[in-house]
Amino acid sequence: MPRRLLLAALGAALIALLLTAPSAFADTFTPESGGSPNADDIDTLYKITLYVAIVIFLIVEATLIWSLVRYRHRRSRPDGAQIRGNTPLEVGWTLAAALILVVLTVVTFVYLDDIENPPESGPNGLQASQTRFASVDQPAPPSGRPYLRIKVNGQQYLWRYVYPGKRTVFSYYTMVVPVDTTVVLEITSSDVIHSWWIPKLGGKADAVPGHVNETWFKIPPDKAGTTFIGQCAELCGSNHADMRAAVKAVTPAQYQAWAEKRADQIETAGKALGEQRKEGEGAVIPEQ
Amino acid sequence: MEAGTATTSKLVRPEVALQGLKAEPRGWLAWLTTTDHKKIGILYIFATFLFFILGGVEALIMRLQLAQPSNTLVTPETYNGLVTMHGTTMVFLFVVPVLAGFANYLVPLMIGARDMAFPRLNALSFWLLLFGGVAFYMSVFFEPPQAGWTMYPPLSDDAFSPSGGVDAWIFMIHLTGISSLVGAINFVATIHNMRAPGMSWGRMPLFVWTILVYAYLLIAALPAVAAAVTMLLTDRHFGTAFFDPTGGGDPLLWQHLFWFFGHPEVYIMVLPAFGMISEILPVFARKPIFGYRAIAASTVAIAFLGLLVWAHHMFATPTATVVLAFFMLSSFTIAVPTGIKIFNWIATLWRGSIVYKTPLLYAAAVPGLFVIGGISGVILAIFPVDWQLTDTYFVVAHMHYVLFGGAVFGIFAGLYYWFPKMSGRLMSEGLGKTSFWLMFIGFNTTFLVQHSAGLSGMPRRVYDYDDSLGVSVYNLISTIGAFILAFGILLTLINVIHSIRKGKRAGNDPWQGNTLEWFTTSPPPPNNFDSIPRVRSVEPMKDIRREVLARSRPAETVAQPAAPRSL
């Protein structure tokens, strides 16, 4: 019986692994989450599907392995049972498979609305009164708390972000956003196709030249100070692997201060550039 | 050959008189000029396995580069070239044509025909494939394409990929496309018109069913990609802007056209492998296939639904939710006929008397591995979940469970099963079983952890990753697994080379097969059958064995001797 013992031990080890897995290796078997409600909902939807999948997987593999082991060729039984089919059984498993898919469809549509549609910003987020940077042409959500609409542009091999407001504010690589504020991204590309992806903040949105793709995230207030990292997910050329992105979550006040400072910097740099141009022109004119 | 031995009739019949009949060429010239479906089949299998080795070596170089973070074995440009060549080679130059090779060899034998309907067209199919592959691999002498096997514009357009590598790829698509298309027409004509007397649709071997569906799918899907690559060619060189947004075109048009072909292509690759194991499992379980009609019908259903799911590759593109929902539901529905097949195979093994030969091991692995790819496929079909998983290593793992676990394990089952028919010799069981277990363990070691790499945030098609991503261990395991897998494949290749010369003689019917190819000699004569038996069930060879047994019994044990009739 050592063979049986070995099998039992293997089975026990497998079950132990499966039981301890959810806590120990949570993100080994599930998508990244924790930075935004849509990422959390995707994670939940994935987990529900995974549990259904594990049951089906175990049934299929167990029946297969059991049949392979139990019905080995024996001299006493040279031929197998001459069964050609069983209509009730076949109709049964067809309906069962269809039923599981109906359940998955229903579950998906239950979660879809929360994943797809941006909620309103929270009470600790950027307020309409304090924001000088919210765009003016956007429809106000019922609470009057605005979304922060950021334009994201993919280009080989970096991401450029343009922030709303009267003054020009843009940044590269790191996007700075206030917590508890719904940030809606308008994503496009100016060269090849890229794909925006910060795993903890939700799913991907392809950046396709000629199209504007939208996605959103809303970082909970306790995550202020956290930087979420991600990278381009669509092959975009030789340095595709190095096209990283980061989203830095700050408090609304810090965001305001950062945006002001950034606007000042950009203006100063712009003026300096203008001076340089003038000097350049001045140097050229005498030669004519 | 001794084709004349059967026709001993004394009747005077009109005959075609030949003058100056040339002797059949011998040696390599025989292979170059052949129109015999069996020789063409072997040419196909030989050439496609060479491409399989090339694609495999490309994969091993990629795995070595990814074995640890910040590795500098290859440059990013080389890596992207390897990504593109590996995908292209495995899809267009290995899986699809190797199945055409098996089908070439087996379909006429299985349906009791003496050749394909159009033998010379058949030869053209093979040579177009070979030159397509050669045209593509010539690009290593200048610059291989680097835009991935999906070749998405604008990256593949002249502005971002000025080298001729993309053009070499386009010509390869055209040449192999025409090859597959005329091959498909040939299979359709053969299967519709040349079946043995008595072989109605309901008695046709399941492998032939899948090849018929494979052929129709190729005819339906290939024109879309042929049009798309022609548009890409004119975009690159003749100033059109089909896919160029600056000229009013749309890159998403390419994705729709490509995947309208690309998703049926998945079923083109996997259905014939399913057909193979539907032949192999019942033979070694010593039991009829469970639910013949359900398996044949589900093949047709998968093919039909397979034409309606293409945009599930585009869930992250800017597309209306209602469209995404449609493609999610259509992708879900495919799981039903696929599940039916898996259940039927398991039910075929259940209460069988399973003989453990190498072909059985490979065939039994297919439902066990494919179910993982099928389940991850359902997870990927849920489009909000797909937003997290698409373009990551989760997808890489999924597609390898489908195409390696499903198609390639099926192809290896077929290789071990039909090798005795093709060569007349058995392959070594010891080497075969060792090869199987190494491949099985290596395959799972390579690809199971890639699910986790993807879930942790590792995108596909990256030449490097950051240690902080937490995927270094997965990648190291995956690389080790890839080499175990490669070693397993190497053993099978050694087994083939060894057994061609030194294998045990197989005889006509070493496995007690069910289908007509086992009725003729191994290897079969050029005309396949001297007399073609009348088919009375889905298992004509089983009927023949039973009849031979009845006839060879002593007369007193048989109450009513069978009336003499030609087999």
Interface residues (C-beta under 8 A of the other chain):
Chain A: D27 T28 F29 T30 P31 E32 A39 D41 I42 L45 Y46 T49 L50 A53 I56 F57 V60 E61 T63 L64 I65 S67 L68 Y71 R72 H73 R74 R77 P78 D79 G80 A81 Q82 I83 R84 G85 N86 L89 E90 W93 T94 A97 A98 L101 L104 T105 T108 Y111 L112 I115 E116 Q156 D191 V192 I193 S195 W197 P199 G202 G203 K204 A205 D206 V208 P209 G210 H211 V212 N213 E214 I229 G230 Q231 C232 A233 E234 L235 C236 G237 S238 N239 H240 A241 D242
Chain B: T75 P76 E77 N80 V83 Q146 A147 G148 Y152 P154 L155 F160 P245 T246 D250 P251 L252 A285 R286 K287 P288 I289 F290 G291 Y292 R293 A294 A316 T317 P318 T321 M328 L329 F332 T333 A335 V336 G339 I340 I342 F343 N344 I346 A347 L349 W350 R351 G352 S353 I354 V355 Y356 A364 P367 G368 V371 I372 I375 V378 I379 I382 P384 V385 D386 W387 Q388 L389 T390 D391 T392 H451 S452 L455 S456 G457 P459 R460 R461 V462 Y463 D464 Y465 S468
